[in-house]
Amino acid sequence: MRRTLSIVVAVVLAVVVIVTLVVAVGGSGGKKHLVVVRGVIGSEKQAFFNDPKVKAAFASHGYDVQVDTAGSRQIATSVNLSKYDFAFPAGTPAAEKIRRDHHTTTSYVPFFTPMAIATFTPIAQLLAKEGVAHDHGGYWTLDMKGFLALADRGVRWKDIPGNTTYPNDNFVLITSTDIATSNSSAMYASILSYVANGDAVIDAPAQADKVLAPISPLYLKQGYTEQSTEAPFDDYLSIGIGKTPMVMIYEAQFVARAALHDGSIRSGMVLMYPDPDIESKHTVVPLTANGDAIGQLLTNDPTLQQLAVDNGFRTSSPTAFTNFVQTNHVTVDPQLLNIIEPPTYESLERLIKELDDALHRTFGASYQPPASDSSIHLSGQALGLQRTRSS
């Protein structure tokens, strides 16, 4: 009897030890059982992939998604994609190029965001004096045809009649990014080329050549440009109106930051939408079976779709985005009525090359960022804004 009891106790103890070990391994080393999936993404999505909730959502499906960032055009043209399971550029043209080069017809568009201009109320009001900006009760639109004409005349901020709020000597321009690397800059060029081409998408090399003359000054007069939208948007947030009165961004950047209510979006900072506008369709191009699984999850998983909205993106559910911005008191264009398509990859590539060549002809191959900021920095008090400068 005692021997039998001893055997039973020993068996029970053995089972307890095994269960304890399984639980311990599962609890402390569960991450080892996740399938690592690597992707290369546009930098504007880095905050989304770094979001702990996003990581947890992927982990719940058995994946540890690790990403590197690059300019969307770089992803399509110069990044070695052989070590990645998926590519996730910010625009359709770059995705089209990747699909062709890797002989795949599969792609996913889990979310999108329109292009927008981060600006300030005093700037919007000055442009309204020129008849090119229009207030829609909290957000603005910019008549791109009128703006292109304004830039063509070489108007400086100080030249605007009645300008007592921003007597800056700089040209009236939108800060954009490097045309050779950045999707946001390519989308800006797409809008400008559409307007310069008589409100029609350029669809031939000759048309790209034709629009170069009217739109290249909007790039040439900027001087040095950053490689991704994060840098000029950070300048907008931290340095403010003196350096960056208008910056071309993704709407999602502004919305996500405003929804944090962390003080970085301050009174007088507003969204302005180009008219016409263009949507940046963030497109997953799977390169392996695991990459395809991530594309499907991003598109179909309800949790990941909501987390995309929480990070400022629009999805196939307009209601989800509307509820998010209303709950967080972020004013956006709710309808986006005048949306155009980007040029084909070949036409856009021709335009990008021509613009990049023009920049190199003007500044030379050794062109570097200016050593100091020559912009006029006005006090926040003079503009009715609060402004801080980062160290």
C-alpha positions in Angstrom: 0.0 0.0 0.0 2.8 2.4 1.0 4.7 1.5 -2.2 1.6 2.1 -4.3 1.1 5.5 -2.6 4.7 6.4 -3.2 4.5 5.6 -6.9 1.3 7.7 -7.2 2.9 10.6 -5.4 6.0 10.4 -7.5 3.9 10.3 -10.7 1.9 13.3 -9.5 5.1 15.2 -8.7 6.5 14.4 -12.0 3.4 15.7 -13.8 3.5 18.9 -11.7 7.2 19.5 -12.6 6.5 18.9 -16.3 3.5 21.3 -16.3 5.5 23.9 -14.4 8.3 23.7 -16.9 6.0 24.0 -19.8 4.3 27.0 -18.2 7.6 28.6 -17.4 9.0 28.1 -20.8 5.8 29.4 -22.4 5.6 32.4 -20.1 9.2 33.5 -20.2 10.3 32.3 -23.6 7.1 32.4 -25.6 8.7 34.9 -28.0 11.0 32.1 -29.2 8.1 30.3 -30.7 7.0 33.3 -32.8 7.9 33.3 -36.5 10.1 36.2 -37.3 9.0 38.1 -40.4 11.1 40.9 -41.8 9.9 43.8 -43.8 11.2 47.1 -45.2 8.7 50.0 -44.8 8.4 53.8 -45.4 9.5 55.7 -42.4 6.0 57.2 -41.9 4.8 53.8 -40.8 7.5 53.2 -38.2 5.4 54.4 -35.3 2.7 52.0 -36.3 5.0 49.0 -36.3 6.7 50.1 -33.1 3.3 50.4 -31.4 3.2 47.7 -28.6 -0.4 47.0 -29.4 0.5 46.2 -33.0 3.3 44.0 -31.9 0.9 42.1 -29.6 -1.6 41.8 -32.3 1.0 40.1 -34.6 2.2 38.0 -31.8 -1.3 36.7 -31.2 -1.2 35.2 -34.7 2.3 33.8 -34.1 4.5 36.4 -35.7 7.3 38.7 -34.6 7.3 41.4 -37.3 10.7 43.2 -37.6 11.1 46.2 -39.9 13.7 48.5 -41.4 12.9 51.9 -42.9 13.8 53.5 -46.2 12.4 56.0 -48.6 9.6 54.5 -50.7 11.4 55.1 -54.0 14.6 53.7 -52.4 12.7 50.5 -51.5 11.7 50.2 -55.2 15.0 51.0 -56.7 18.0 50.4 -54.5 17.2 48.4 -51.4 18.3 44.8 -51.5 14.9 43.1 -51.0 16.3 39.5 -50.9 16.5 39.5 -47.1 12.9 40.7 -46.6 9.6 38.9 -46.5 7.6 41.9 -47.6 8.1 45.5 -48.9 5.7 48.2 -47.7 6.2 51.4 -49.6 3.9 54.4 -49.2 2.7 54.7 -52.8 1.2 52.7 -55.7 3.9 53.6 -58.2 6.7 52.2 -56.0 4.7 49.1 -55.3 4.1 48.7 -59.0 7.8 48.7 -59.6 8.5 46.1 -56.9 5.8 43.8 -58.2 7.2 43.9 -61.7 10.8 43.3 -60.6 9.8 40.4 -58.4 7.3 38.9 -60.7 4.3 39.0 -58.4 0.8 40.1 -58.9 -0.2 40.0 -55.3 -0.4 43.1 -53.2 -2.5 44.5 -50.3 -3.6 48.1 -49.5 -4.5 47.8 -45.8 -4.7 51.6 -45.3 -4.2 54.9 -47.0 -3.8 58.6 -46.3 -4.2 61.7 -48.3 -1.4 64.2 -48.8 -1.8 67.3 -46.7 0.0 70.5 -45.7 0.9 71.1 -42.1 0.7 74.9 -41.7 -0.4 77.7 -39.3 -3.6 79.8 -39.2 -1.7 83.1 -40.0 -0.1 81.5 -43.1 -3.5 80.2 -44.2 -5.0 83.6 -43.8 -2.3 85.2 -45.8 -2.9 82.8 -48.6 -6.6 83.5 -48.4 -5.7 87.2 -49.1 -4.2 86.0 -52.3 -7.4 84.0 -53.1 -5.7 80.6 -53.1 -6.6 79.2 -49.6 -10.1 78.6 -48.3 -11.3 78.0 -44.8 -13.7 75.1 -44.2 -14.3 75.5 -40.5 -11.1 74.2 -39.0 -9.3 72.8 -42.0 -8.2 74.5 -45.2 -7.9 73.8 -48.8 -5.2 75.2 -51.2 -6.1 75.9 -54.8 -3.0 74.3 -56.4 -3.5 76.0 -59.7 -3.5 79.4 -58.0 -0.6 78.4 -55.8 1.4 77.3 -58.8 0.8 80.7 -60.4 1.8 82.5 -57.2 5.0 80.5 -57.0 5.7 81.2 -60.7 5.6 84.9 -60.0 8.3 84.5 -57.4 6.1 86.0 -54.6 7.7 86.2 -51.2 5.8 86.2 -48.0 6.6 89.9 -47.4 5.2 90.8 -50.8 1.6 89.8 -49.8 -0.4 93.0 -49.4 -1.4 93.7 -45.8 1.0 91.1 -44.4 1.8 92.2 -40.8 1.9 88.7 -39.3 4.7 87.0 -41.2 7.0 89.5 -42.9 9.4 86.8 -44.0 11.8 87.3 -47.0 11.5 83.7 -48.1 9.6 82.6 -51.2 6.0 81.3 -50.8 6.8 77.6 -51.0 5.8 74.3 -49.5 8.6 72.4 -47.9 8.8 68.9 -49.3 11.3 66.1 -49.3 14.0 64.7 -51.6 12.4 63.9 -54.9 14.9 61.2 -55.6 14.0 59.1 -52.5 10.7 60.1 -50.9 7.2 59.1 -51.9 5.7 62.2 -50.3 7.8 64.4 -52.6 6.7 62.2 -55.6 3.1 62.6 -54.6 3.6 66.4 -54.4 5.2 66.3 -57.9 2.2 64.3 -59.1 -0.2 67.0 -58.0 1.8 69.8 -59.5 2.3 67.9 -62.8 -1.5 67.3 -63.0 -2.2 71.0 -62.6 0.6 72.0 -65.0 -0.7 69.5 -67.6 -4.1 71.1 -67.9 -5.7 69.1 -65.1 -4.7 65.8 -66.6 -2.4 63.0 -65.3 0.8 62.9 -67.3 0.9 59.7 -69.3 3.9 60.1 -71.6 7.5 61.2 -71.4 6.8 64.2 -73.5 4.2 65.4 -71.0 6.7 65.0 -68.1 9.2 67.1 -70.0 6.5 69.7 -70.7 5.6 70.3 -67.1 9.2 70.4 -65.8 9.6 74.2 -66.4 6.6 75.4 -64.4 7.1 73.0 -61.4 10.8 72.7 -61.0 11.2 76.2 -59.3 9.0 74.8 -56.4 11.8 72.3 -55.8 14.8 74.4 -56.8 14.0 77.3 -54.5 13.8 75.0 -51.4 17.4 74.2 -51.5 18.3 71.2 -49.3 15.5 68.7 -48.7 15.3 65.8 -46.3 15.0 62.2 -47.4 11.7 61.4 -45.5 8.7 63.3 -44.2 9.5 62.8 -40.6 12.3 65.3 -40.5 10.5 68.4 -42.0 7.4 67.5 -39.9 9.6 67.4 -36.8 10.9 70.9 -37.7 7.3 72.0 -38.1 6.5 70.8 -34.6 9.6 71.9 -32.8 11.0 74.9 -34.6 7.8 76.2 -36.0 6.6 78.8 -38.4 9.8 80.7 -38.9 11.5 77.8 -40.6 8.7 75.7 -41.8 5.5 77.6 -42.5 4.1 75.0 -44.8 5.2 71.4 -45.1 3.9 68.6 -47.3 3.1 65.6 -45.1 0.8 62.6 -44.9 -2.5 63.5 -43.1 -1.9 60.5 -40.9 1.2 62.1 -39.3 -0.8 65.2 -38.2 -3.8 63.2 -37.1 -1.8 60.7 -35.0 0.2 63.4 -33.3 -2.9 65.5 -32.6 -4.7 62.5 -31.1 -1.9 62.0 -28.6 -2.8 65.4 -26.9 0.8 65.7 -25.9 1.1 69.4 -26.6 3.1 69.0 -29.9 0.1 70.1 -32.0 -0.5 73.6 -30.6 -3.1 76.3 -31.0 -2.9 77.7 -34.5 -1.5 74.6 -36.2 -3.9 73.5 -38.9 -4.2 71.0 -41.8 -4.5 72.3 -45.3 -5.4 70.0 -48.2 -4.1 70.4 -51.7 -6.9 70.9 -54.2 -6.7 68.6 -56.2 -5.3 66.1 -53.8 -3.8 62.6 -54.0 -4.0 59.6 -51.7 -0.9 57.7 -50.7 -2.0 54.1 -50.8 0.3 52.1 -48.5 0.8 48.9 -50.3 2.2 45.6 -49.0 4.1 43.6 -51.6 4.7 40.1 -50.3 8.1 38.5 -51.2 7.6 35.3 -49.3 4.7 33.2 -47.9 5.2 34.8 -44.5 5.1 38.2 -46.0 1.9 37.3 -47.7 0.4 36.3 -44.3 1.4 39.7 -42.9 -0.3 41.5 -45.8 -3.5 39.5 -45.2 -3.4 40.2 -41.5 -2.9 43.9 -42.0 -5.8 44.0 -44.4 -8.3 41.7 -42.7 -7.6 41.5 -39.0 -10.1 43.8 -37.2 -7.6 44.7 -34.4 -4.8 45.7 -36.8 -7.3 47.7 -38.9 -8.4 49.6 -35.8 -4.8 50.1 -34.7 -4.1 51.6 -38.2 -6.9 54.1 -37.6 -5.5 54.8 -34.1 -2.2 55.7 -35.8 -3.9 58.2 -38.1 -4.5 56.2 -41.2 -7.8 55.8 -43.1 -9.0 52.3 -43.9 -11.9 50.7 -45.8 -14.1 51.7 -42.9 -14.8 55.4 -43.1 -16.9 55.2 -39.9 -13.9 54.0 -37.9 -11.8 57.0 -39.0 -14.6 59.4 -38.4 -15.2 58.1 -34.9 -11.5 58.3 -34.1 -11.0 61.9 -35.2 -14.3 63.1 -33.6 -13.5 61.4 -30.3 -10.0 63.0 -30.3 -11.2 66.4 -31.6 -9.1 66.4 -34.7 -10.5 68.5 -37.6 -10.0 66.9 -41.0 -11.5 67.0 -44.4 -14.3 64.4 -44.1 -15.0 63.9 -47.8 -11.9 64.2 -49.9 -13.9 64.9 -53.1 -11.2 66.1 -55.5 -8.8 63.1 -55.6 -6.6 62.3 -58.6 -4.6 59.2 -59.4 -0.8 59.3 -59.6 1.0 58.8 -63.0 2.2 55.4 -64.0 5.5 54.3 -62.7 7.3 55.1 -66.0 5.8 58.6 -66.3 6.4 59.5 -62.7 10.0 58.1 -62.9 10.7 60.3 -65.9 9.4 63.3 -64.0 11.4 62.4 -60.9 14.6 62.0 -62.9 14.1 65.3 -64.7 13.5 67.1 -61.4 16.5 65.4 -59.8 18.7 66.3 -62.7 17.6 69.9 -62.5 18.5 70.0 -58.8 22.0 68.5 -59.5 22.6 71.0 -62.4 21.7 73.8 -60.1 23.5 72.8 -56.9 26.1 70.3 -58.2 26.8 66.7 -57.1 28.5 67.8 -53.9 25.5 69.9 -52.7 25.1 69.6 -48.9 22.7 71.0 -46.3 23.2 74.6 -45.4 25.5 75.2 -42.5 23.1 77.4 -40.7 19.4 78.2 -40.9 18.9 81.5 -42.6 15.2 81.6 -42.0 13.7 84.5 -40.0 12.4 83.2 -36.7 9.5 85.2 -35.4 8.4 85.0 -31.8 5.3 82.9 -31.0 3.8 85.9 -29.3 4.0 88.0 -32.5 2.1 85.4 -34.3 -0.4 84.5 -31.6 1.1 81.0 -31.4 3.0 79.0 -28.8 6.3 77.7 -30.0 9.2 75.8 -28.6 12.5 74.9 -30.1 14.1 71.5 -29.5 17.7 71.3 -28.5 
